[in-house]
């Protein structure tokens, strides 16, 4: 992902969910693909307030994603956009 474009404007996603989306390799097994779907749905629910922080962070941790690092990187990106 690039935050700069050819015309020197910052890249801003249409939806903040795009910053929290995860993906898997094309050859990922079914359980890994299902995990990706669960995480992406949870990101959407978390951003709309229908999933609490603790549950979202526990879910990320369950699938092997460091929640503080993952969300922290998104926060840093948003802070950069706000400057």
Secondary structure, DSSP 8 states (H G I E B T S, - for coil): --SB-TTS-B---SSGGGGS-----TT--HHHHHHHHHHHHHHHHHHTTSS-HHHHHHHHHHTT--HHHHHHHHHHHHHHHH-
